[in-house]
């Protein structure tokens, strides 16, 4: 299923609602125009909700344990 940029944005909003952190995986490919179109709005929305953007290299051991517990990731980064 190919989602439009509005649907992609809504998915991010719905999945991040009432969470204090989230991992958002976004694929980069030539045919992912809708993802690119939604990205700016997603970033602005998440920042307005207090989310901070970092790479996996920047997360703390405590955050890794929490993500494993929540099944966001299955092993240490």
Secondary structure, 3 states (H helix, E strand, C coil): CCCCHHHHHHHHHHHHCCCCCCCCCCCCCCCCHHHHHHHHHHHHHHHHCCCCCCCHHHCCHHHHHHHHHCCCCCCCC
